[in-house]
Amino acid sequence: MDWNKKNRRVKSGLISIIGVLLCISCTVSYKFNGASINYDKVKTITITNFENRALYQYGPMASMFNTQLQDIFAQQTRLQFVKRGGDLEISGEITAYDQYNKSISAEGHSALVELKMTVNVRFVNNTNHSEDFEQQFSATQTYDSSLQLNSVQDKLVTDMIKDITDQIFNATVANW
């Protein structure tokens, strides 16, 4: 009788261990990036550096934007980067970077400030010119006017750049 109890415990323990191992080893991973690229036709991409032509300047913005734009295509597609003549070509410039009063406090002072960034993009699909376009993409971020722009600018610009590069990615290769 003791042997039966011990045998049941061992079986129960083994079943539990096997169940845990199955749960750990059988994970499903799916990455959805929305890219709909025919890699038989489209193999290369050219992304030229976007210059900052906005009246109000923030020094590192163009560099941050160019890096993020290249990163999103490198991470989410299999396209090879070429300096010129790619199957897909993306060029443009940062055209605006402005701040506006968004709301007024009861005392009549600005309570919130909106920061807006606009980028003009020219897209050429050398395998299907019906998809070519020139379009402006914008993003905004809001911050409390009691804060200095210098103290929040890096994060706000990073967030706007992420938003705009996602919009560009979706408009060019995700066909959304």
QUILIN-V914275 format. One record per backbone hydrogen bond with DSSP energy under -0.5 kcal/mol. NH is the residue of the N-H (numbers start at 1). CO is the residue of the C=O. Records with the same first field share a line. If there is no record, write none. Layout:
# QUILIN-V914275
NH = CO / CO
This chain:
# QUILIN-V914275
5 = 1
6 = 2
7 = 3
8 = 4
9 = 5
10 = 6
11 = 7
12 = 8
13 = 9
14 = 10
15 = 11
16 = 12
17 = 13
18 = 14
19 = 15
20 = 16
21 = 17
22 = 18
23 = 19
24 = 20
25 = 21
26 = 22
27 = 25
29 = 27
32 = 30
33 = 31
36 = 173
39 = 37
41 = 38
42 = 38
43 = 41
45 = 80
46 = 88
48 = 46 / 90
51 = 49 / 92
53 = 51 / 94
57 = 55
61 = 58
64 = 60
65 = 61
66 = 62
67 = 63
68 = 64
69 = 65
70 = 66
71 = 67
72 = 68
73 = 69
74 = 70
75 = 71
76 = 72
77 = 73
80 = 43
82 = 45
88 = 44
89 = 124
90 = 46
91 = 122
93 = 120
94 = 51
95 = 93 / 118
96 = 118
98 = 116
100 = 114
102 = 112
103 = 112
105 = 109
108 = 105
111 = 103
112 = 103
113 = 143
114 = 100
115 = 141
116 = 98
117 = 139
118 = 96
119 = 137
120 = 93
121 = 135
122 = 91
123 = 121 / 133
124 = 89
126 = 87 / 124
127 = 87
128 = 125
131 = 128
132 = 129
133 = 123
135 = 121
137 = 119
139 = 117
141 = 115
143 = 113
145 = 111
147 = 144
151 = 148
152 = 148 / 149
153 = 149
156 = 152
157 = 153
158 = 154
159 = 155
160 = 156
161 = 157
162 = 158
163 = 159
164 = 160
165 = 161
166 = 162
167 = 163
168 = 164
169 = 165
170 = 166
171 = 167
172 = 168
173 = 169
174 = 169
175 = 170
176 = 170
